[in-house]
Amino acid sequence: MSHAPQLNLGRLRELLADQQQEQLQALLRASTPSEGARLLMRLDDAERASLFTILPAEDAAQLLNELADSQAAEVLSELPVELAAAIFECFRSNQQADLLALLPDADALLAALSPVTAQRATQLGRHSPNTAGGFMVTEFLAYSDRACVADVINALRANASKYSRWQLQYAYIVDGDRRLVGVLRLRDLLLLDDQDSLHQAMTPDPVRVPAEMPLNELTHAFDRHPYLGVPVVDAANRLLGVVLRADVEEALAEQADRRLLLVSGVLGGDEYRSMNWGDRVLRRAPWLLVSLVLSFAAASVIGLYQETLLDVIALAVFLPVISGMGGNSGNQALAVSIRELSLELVRPHETLWVVGKELIVGLTNGLLLALLVAAIAWLWKRDIRLSAVVGMAIALNISVAACLGGIVPLLLKRWRLDPALAAGPVLAAVNDMCGFLFALVLADLLIPQSSM
């Protein structure tokens, strides 16, 4: 049993130094795409330039295709413009538009591209990101409704090498003004007579989406229809391109990744450890500064009531419990609101409805947990006043946190901000402040000083 050659960084560098093109290609093709991409980002700028000089443009594009768009754009920007243009020509049309938007010197690359590619990438780049126009590809088959089956078969045979790289399932039928009038499955061509007209053979009035349709509506469209791709049209029903199911699913995964980074406090988009350290610092430092300010704000509540806390020192044991339970309650409501917003089950203006629903759940859970924690406090200190303070603080904080977690994503959505901004240190700090405030104010009111 033969084994595929193993790709490692040392071996890759040896072959680069010796300019061993065939062995390099063999190693890269034998490795998994993700492994090749991982090692690519371990090379320095000069080594990457040397690798892409050796590799054929199609192999280089395939390797870059495994990277995130921001990483691929960074690598292309480091290459000589002629080499970058040759590799750029091998990407799909929608990928070209995405990369062009990320390149720092896009004009220089455009000048080095073929006129057709430059015009196509520029036109696609004019569509808003995260819309059908932004996701669509221009690699599709379109034929006049006056053509016949033989015309399509002859065109497929004449362009077999070119079309083999496209994801083709359908041929789209257009009229003289390029308006979409029908669709024809390519496999159906085998069952038709050569002289049959496409107008007779096609399925009329196919499913289509407007170029302005946003990602969430595209997702619903693909949920309703089991197609690998749907045509994209403009306001006059002229065929512009095709949006593929795979690209929509990839966009959803990238959106989830960005939200995870945002929730974790990484601002400014993607972060990779291969990036410049300065860029990485700028992605993390702002959120850490916000977290620091909010932490001081929460701590200031304790500072205002430090005498109360000194007199009722046992209360300090319960402060982390009170704030922690509020944080958990807020995060639960936050997760539900973000999910319902993404599924369009709730609207940004329905804050009062959300508060009503969350208040019922928050009060019920708060009272149940308040009884449990109050009982623990009484068993420990045998002080009914401490039990009452802890129990009421828990109930109030869980209820308020549930309401805040429920409505903050709606408010952010109304202000056209990402609801994920509500998560992380912001909501946690607010819950901490509320929890500390409830506990210390109640203790100041209910427990006389020097009573414990």
C-alpha positions as CSV (number, residue, x, y, z in Angstrom):
1,M,0.0,0.0,0.0
2,S,1.6,3.3,-1.1
3,H,1.6,6.3,1.1
4,A,1.1,9.9,0.0
5,P,4.1,12.1,0.5
6,Q,4.0,14.1,3.7
7,L,4.0,17.9,3.6
8,N,5.9,19.7,6.3
9,L,7.3,23.1,6.6
10,G,11.0,22.0,6.5
11,R,10.5,19.9,3.3
12,L,8.5,22.7,1.7
13,R,11.3,25.2,2.3
14,E,13.9,22.8,1.0
15,L,12.0,22.3,-2.3
16,L,11.5,26.1,-2.5
17,A,15.2,26.7,-2.1
18,D,16.0,24.2,-4.8
19,Q,13.2,25.4,-7.1
20,Q,11.7,21.9,-7.5
21,Q,8.5,22.7,-9.3
22,E,7.3,19.2,-10.0
23,Q,8.0,17.9,-6.5
24,L,6.3,21.0,-4.9
25,Q,3.2,20.5,-7.0
26,A,3.1,16.8,-6.1
27,L,3.4,17.5,-2.4
28,L,0.8,20.2,-2.4
29,R,-1.7,18.1,-4.4
30,A,-1.1,15.1,-2.1
31,S,-1.8,17.1,1.1
32,T,-5.2,18.3,2.2
33,P,-6.1,21.8,1.1
34,S,-6.3,23.1,4.7
35,E,-2.8,21.7,5.4
36,G,-1.4,23.5,2.4
37,A,-3.0,26.7,3.4
38,R,-1.7,26.4,7.0
39,L,1.9,25.9,5.8
40,L,1.5,28.7,3.3
41,M,0.9,31.2,6.1
42,R,4.0,29.9,8.0
43,L,6.2,31.1,5.1
44,D,7.7,34.6,5.1
45,D,6.9,37.1,2.3
46,A,9.9,36.2,0.2
47,E,9.1,32.5,0.4
48,R,5.5,32.9,-0.5
49,A,6.5,35.0,-3.5
50,S,8.9,32.3,-4.6
51,L,6.3,29.6,-4.2
52,F,3.8,31.4,-6.3
53,T,6.4,32.1,-8.9
54,I,7.0,28.4,-9.3
55,L,3.4,27.2,-9.1
56,P,1.1,27.4,-12.1
57,A,-1.5,30.2,-11.6
58,E,-4.4,27.7,-11.2
59,D,-2.6,25.8,-8.5
60,A,-1.8,29.1,-6.7
61,A,-5.4,30.2,-6.9
62,Q,-6.6,26.9,-5.5
63,L,-4.2,27.2,-2.6
64,L,-5.3,30.8,-1.8
65,N,-8.9,29.8,-2.1
66,E,-8.5,27.8,1.2
67,L,-7.6,31.0,3.0
68,A,-10.1,33.7,4.3
69,D,-10.6,36.5,1.9
70,S,-8.6,38.9,4.1
71,Q,-5.7,36.5,4.2
72,A,-5.8,35.9,0.4
73,A,-5.9,39.6,-0.3
74,E,-2.9,40.1,2.0
75,V,-0.9,37.5,0.2
76,L,-1.8,38.9,-3.3
77,S,-0.8,42.4,-2.2
78,E,2.7,41.1,-1.4
79,L,3.2,39.7,-4.9
80,P,4.4,41.5,-8.0
81,V,1.4,42.9,-9.7
82,E,1.7,40.8,-12.9
83,L,1.9,37.6,-10.9
84,A,-1.0,38.7,-8.7
85,A,-3.1,39.4,-11.8
86,A,-2.4,36.0,-13.3
87,I,-3.5,34.3,-10.1
88,F,-6.5,36.6,-9.8
89,E,-7.8,35.6,-13.2
90,C,-8.2,32.1,-12.0
91,F,-10.7,32.9,-9.2
92,R,-14.5,32.8,-9.7
93,S,-16.2,36.1,-10.5
94,N,-17.7,36.7,-7.0
95,Q,-14.4,35.9,-5.3
96,Q,-12.7,38.4,-7.6
97,A,-15.1,41.1,-6.5
98,D,-14.6,40.3,-2.8
99,L,-10.8,40.3,-3.1
100,L,-10.8,43.5,-5.1
101,A,-12.6,45.3,-2.3
102,L,-9.9,44.1,0.2
103,L,-6.8,44.9,-1.8
104,P,-5.0,48.1,-0.7
105,D,-3.9,48.9,-4.3
106,A,-6.8,47.6,-6.4
107,D,-6.2,50.1,-9.2
108,A,-2.8,48.7,-10.0
109,L,-4.2,45.2,-10.2
110,L,-7.1,46.3,-12.3
111,A,-4.7,47.8,-14.8
112,A,-2.9,44.5,-15.1
113,L,-6.0,42.4,-15.6
114,S,-7.6,41.5,-18.9
115,P,-10.3,44.1,-19.8
116,V,-13.1,41.6,-19.5
117,T,-12.0,40.5,-16.0
118,A,-11.4,44.0,-14.8
119,Q,-14.9,45.2,-16.0
120,R,-16.7,42.2,-14.5
121,A,-15.0,42.5,-11.1
122,T,-15.7,46.2,-11.0
123,Q,-19.4,45.8,-11.9
124,L,-19.8,43.0,-9.3
125,G,-18.1,45.1,-6.7
126,R,-20.8,47.8,-7.1
127,H,-23.4,45.5,-5.5
128,S,-23.9,45.7,-1.7
129,P,-22.1,43.0,0.3
130,N,-24.4,40.3,1.8
131,T,-26.9,40.6,-1.0
132,A,-27.7,38.4,-4.0
133,G,-25.8,40.8,-6.3
134,G,-22.8,40.6,-4.0
135,F,-22.8,36.7,-3.9
136,M,-23.7,36.0,-7.5
137,V,-21.3,34.5,-10.1
138,T,-21.2,35.4,-13.8
139,E,-20.1,32.0,-14.8
140,F,-23.4,30.6,-16.1
141,L,-25.1,29.5,-19.4
142,A,-27.6,31.8,-21.1
143,Y,-29.2,31.2,-24.5
144,S,-31.7,33.0,-26.6
145,D,-35.2,31.7,-26.6
146,R,-35.0,31.6,-30.4
147,A,-32.2,29.0,-30.3
148,C,-32.7,25.3,-30.6
149,V,-31.3,22.3,-28.6
150,A,-28.6,21.6,-31.2
151,D,-27.2,25.2,-30.6
152,V,-26.8,24.5,-26.9
153,I,-25.2,21.1,-27.4
154,N,-22.7,22.5,-30.0
155,A,-21.9,25.4,-27.7
156,L,-21.2,23.0,-24.8
157,R,-18.9,20.8,-26.9
158,A,-17.0,23.8,-28.2
159,N,-16.4,25.2,-24.7
160,A,-16.1,21.9,-22.8
161,S,-12.7,22.8,-21.3
162,K,-13.9,26.2,-20.1
163,Y,-17.3,25.0,-18.8
164,S,-15.8,22.0,-17.0
165,R,-14.6,24.4,-14.3
166,W,-18.0,25.9,-13.8
167,Q,-20.8,24.6,-11.5
168,L,-23.4,24.0,-14.2
169,Q,-26.8,22.4,-13.7
170,Y,-29.1,24.7,-15.8
171,A,-29.1,26.8,-18.9
172,Y,-31.1,30.0,-18.5
173,I,-33.2,31.2,-21.4
174,V,-33.5,34.9,-22.2
175,D,-35.3,37.1,-24.7
176,G,-33.8,39.7,-27.0
177,D,-33.5,42.2,-24.2
178,R,-31.8,39.6,-21.9
179,R,-34.9,39.3,-19.8
180,L,-35.2,35.9,-18.0
181,V,-38.0,33.9,-19.5
182,G,-37.2,30.3,-18.7
183,V,-34.8,27.6,-17.5
184,L,-33.6,24.3,-18.9
185,R,-32.0,21.4,-17.0
186,L,-28.9,20.4,-18.9
187,R,-29.6,16.7,-18.4
188,D,-32.9,17.2,-20.2
189,L,-31.0,18.0,-23.4
190,L,-30.4,14.3,-23.8
191,L,-34.1,13.6,-24.1
192,L,-34.9,16.3,-26.6
193,D,-34.7,16.4,-30.4
194,D,-31.9,18.6,-31.9
195,Q,-34.4,20.8,-33.7
196,D,-36.6,21.4,-30.7
197,S,-36.7,25.1,-29.8
198,L,-35.6,26.2,-26.4
199,H,-38.8,28.2,-26.0
200,Q,-40.8,25.0,-26.2
201,A,-38.4,22.9,-24.1
202,M,-37.8,25.3,-21.2
203,T,-39.6,25.6,-17.9
204,P,-41.2,29.1,-18.1
205,D,-41.2,31.7,-15.3
206,P,-38.4,30.1,-13.1
207,V,-37.7,31.1,-9.5
208,R,-35.5,34.2,-9.4
209,V,-34.2,36.7,-6.8
210,P,-33.6,40.4,-7.1
211,A,-30.0,41.6,-6.8
212,E,-30.9,43.6,-3.7
213,M,-32.2,40.6,-1.7
214,P,-30.3,40.4,1.6
215,L,-28.6,37.3,3.0
216,N,-31.4,36.3,5.5
217,E,-34.0,36.4,2.7
218,L,-31.7,34.4,0.4
219,T,-31.4,31.8,3.1
220,H,-35.2,31.5,3.3
221,A,-35.4,31.2,-0.5
222,F,-33.0,28.3,-0.5
223,D,-34.9,26.7,2.4
224,R,-38.0,26.8,0.2
225,H,-36.5,25.6,-3.0
226,P,-34.0,22.7,-3.3
227,Y,-31.9,24.3,-6.0
228,L,-28.1,24.4,-6.2
229,G,-28.4,28.0,-7.6
230,V,-31.0,30.5,-8.5
231,P,-30.8,33.3,-11.1
232,V,-30.3,36.9,-10.1
233,V,-32.2,39.7,-12.0
234,D,-32.3,43.4,-11.9
235,A,-35.5,45.6,-11.6
236,A,-36.2,45.0,-15.4
237,N,-35.9,41.2,-15.0
238,R,-32.6,41.2,-16.9
239,L,-30.4,38.2,-16.0
240,L,-27.3,39.4,-14.1
241,G,-25.9,36.2,-12.6
242,V,-26.5,33.1,-10.5
243,V,-26.2,32.9,-6.7
244,L,-25.1,29.4,-5.5
245,R,-26.4,27.7,-2.4
246,A,-22.8,26.8,-1.4
247,D,-21.9,30.5,-1.4
248,V,-24.9,31.4,0.8
249,E,-24.0,28.7,3.3
250,E,-20.4,29.8,3.4
251,A,-21.6,33.4,4.0
252,L,-23.7,32.3,6.9
253,A,-20.8,30.4,8.4
254,E,-18.6,33.5,8.0
255,Q,-21.2,35.6,9.6
256,A,-21.4,33.2,12.6
257,D,-17.6,33.4,12.9
258,R,-17.6,37.2,12.9
259,R,-20.3,37.3,15.6
260,L,-18.3,34.8,17.7
261,L,-15.2,37.2,17.4
262,L,-17.4,40.2,18.2
263,V,-19.0,38.5,21.2
264,S,-15.4,37.5,22.4
265,G,-14.3,41.1,22.1
266,V,-12.3,41.1,18.8
267,L,-13.3,44.1,16.8
268,G,-12.5,45.1,13.2
269,G,-13.2,41.8,11.5
270,D,-11.2,38.6,11.1
271,E,-8.0,38.0,13.2
272,Y,-5.4,35.5,12.3
273,R,-2.1,34.9,14.1
274,S,-0.3,35.3,10.8
275,M,-1.4,39.0,10.7
276,N,0.7,41.9,11.6
277,W,0.9,42.2,15.4
278,G,-0.1,45.9,15.3
279,D,-3.4,45.0,13.5
280,R,-4.1,42.3,16.0
281,V,-3.5,44.7,18.9
282,L,-5.9,47.2,17.4
283,R,-8.6,44.5,17.1
284,R,-8.4,43.6,20.8
285,A,-7.3,46.7,22.7
286,P,-10.5,48.8,22.2
287,W,-12.8,46.2,23.7
288,L,-10.3,45.6,26.6
289,L,-10.4,49.4,27.3
290,V,-14.2,49.4,27.2
291,S,-14.2,46.4,29.6
292,L,-11.8,48.2,31.9
293,V,-14.0,51.3,32.1
294,L,-17.1,49.2,32.7
295,S,-15.3,47.2,35.4
296,F,-14.3,50.3,37.2
297,A,-17.9,51.5,37.0
298,A,-19.1,48.3,38.6
299,A,-16.4,48.5,41.2
300,S,-17.5,52.1,42.0
301,V,-20.8,50.8,43.3
302,I,-19.0,48.8,45.9
303,G,-16.9,51.9,46.7
304,L,-20.0,54.0,47.4
305,Y,-21.3,51.4,49.9
306,Q,-18.0,50.3,51.4
307,E,-19.1,51.1,55.0
308,T,-22.2,49.0,54.6
309,L,-20.1,46.2,53.2
310,L,-17.7,46.5,56.2
311,D,-20.6,46.3,58.6
312,V,-22.2,43.3,56.8
313,I,-19.1,41.5,55.7
314,A,-21.0,38.2,55.2
315,L,-22.8,39.9,52.2
316,A,-19.5,40.0,50.3
317,V,-19.6,36.2,50.0
318,F,-22.9,36.5,48.1
319,L,-22.0,39.4,45.8
320,P,-20.4,37.1,43.1
321,V,-23.4,34.8,43.3
322,I,-25.9,37.7,42.8
323,S,-24.0,39.2,39.9
324,G,-23.2,35.8,38.3
325,M,-26.8,34.7,38.3
326,G,-27.8,38.0,36.7
327,G,-25.2,37.5,34.0
328,N,-26.5,34.0,33.3
329,S,-30.1,35.2,33.1
330,G,-29.1,38.1,30.8
331,N,-27.1,35.8,28.4
332,Q,-30.1,33.4,28.1
333,A,-32.4,36.2,27.1
334,L,-29.7,37.7,24.8
335,A,-29.3,34.4,23.0
336,V,-33.1,34.0,22.4
337,S,-33.4,37.6,21.1
338,I,-30.5,37.3,18.7
339,R,-31.9,34.0,17.3
340,E,-35.4,35.4,16.9
341,L,-34.0,38.5,15.2
342,S,-32.1,36.3,12.7
343,L,-35.2,34.2,12.0
344,E,-37.4,37.4,11.8
345,L,-39.7,36.1,14.6
346,V,-39.4,39.4,16.4
347,R,-39.1,43.0,15.2
348,P,-36.8,45.7,16.6
349,H,-39.8,47.8,17.7
350,E,-41.4,45.1,19.8
351,T,-39.4,45.9,22.9
352,L,-42.4,46.2,25.3
353,W,-43.7,42.8,24.1
354,V,-40.2,41.3,24.8
355,V,-40.0,42.9,28.2
356,G,-43.4,41.5,29.2
357,K,-42.4,38.0,28.1
358,E,-38.9,38.1,29.8
359,L,-40.2,39.7,33.0
360,I,-42.6,36.8,33.6
361,V,-39.8,34.2,33.1
362,G,-37.2,36.4,35.0
363,L,-39.5,36.9,38.0
364,T,-40.4,33.2,38.2
365,N,-36.8,32.0,38.0
366,G,-35.7,34.9,40.3
367,L,-38.2,34.0,43.0
368,L,-37.3,30.3,42.9
369,L,-33.6,30.9,43.2
370,A,-34.1,33.7,45.7
371,L,-35.8,31.2,48.1
372,L,-33.0,28.7,47.7
373,V,-30.2,31.3,48.2
374,A,-32.0,33.0,51.1
375,A,-32.4,29.6,52.8
376,I,-28.6,29.0,52.4
377,A,-27.8,32.4,53.9
378,W,-30.1,31.8,56.8
379,L,-28.6,28.4,57.5
380,W,-25.2,29.9,57.5
381,K,-25.7,33.1,59.6
382,R,-29.1,32.5,61.1
383,D,-29.9,36.1,60.2
384,I,-33.3,36.7,58.6
385,R,-32.3,40.2,57.4
386,L,-29.3,38.9,55.5
387,S,-31.5,36.2,54.0
388,A,-34.0,38.8,52.9
389,V,-31.3,41.1,51.4
390,V,-29.7,38.3,49.4
391,G,-33.0,36.8,48.3
392,M,-34.5,40.1,47.1
393,A,-31.2,41.1,45.4
394,I,-31.1,37.8,43.5
395,A,-34.8,38.1,42.4
396,L,-34.4,41.7,41.2
397,N,-31.1,41.1,39.4
398,I,-32.3,38.0,37.5
399,S,-35.5,39.8,36.4
400,V,-33.7,43.0,35.3
401,A,-31.0,41.1,33.6
402,A,-33.5,39.0,31.6
403,C,-35.3,42.2,30.4
404,L,-32.0,43.9,29.5
405,G,-30.7,40.8,27.7
406,G,-34.0,40.6,25.8
407,I,-34.3,44.2,24.6
408,V,-30.7,45.4,24.1
409,P,-30.2,43.3,20.8
410,L,-33.5,44.8,19.5
411,L,-32.3,48.3,20.3
412,L,-29.0,47.7,18.6
413,K,-30.8,46.3,15.6
414,R,-33.0,49.4,15.4
415,W,-29.8,51.5,15.4
416,R,-28.4,49.4,12.6
417,L,-25.7,47.8,14.8
418,D,-24.9,44.1,15.2
419,P,-26.9,42.7,18.1
420,A,-23.9,40.6,19.1
421,L,-22.4,43.9,20.5
422,A,-24.8,43.4,23.4
423,A,-22.8,40.3,24.6
424,G,-19.5,40.1,26.3
425,P,-18.3,42.7,28.8
426,V,-21.0,45.3,28.2
427,L,-24.0,43.2,29.4
428,A,-21.8,41.5,32.1
429,A,-20.7,44.8,33.5
430,V,-24.2,46.2,33.6
431,N,-25.5,43.1,35.3
432,D,-22.7,43.3,37.9
433,M,-23.5,47.0,38.6
434,C,-27.2,46.2,39.1
435,G,-26.5,43.2,41.3
436,F,-24.1,45.1,43.5
437,L,-26.4,48.0,43.7
438,F,-29.5,46.0,44.6
439,A,-27.6,44.0,47.3
440,L,-25.9,47.0,48.9
441,V,-28.8,49.4,48.8
442,L,-31.1,46.7,50.4
443,A,-28.5,46.0,53.0
444,D,-28.2,49.7,53.8
445,L,-31.9,49.9,54.3
446,L,-32.7,46.7,56.1
447,I,-29.6,45.9,58.1
448,P,-28.6,48.5,60.8
449,Q,-24.9,49.3,60.9
450,S,-22.6,47.3,63.3
451,S,-25.4,44.6,63.5
452,M,-23.0,41.9,62.5
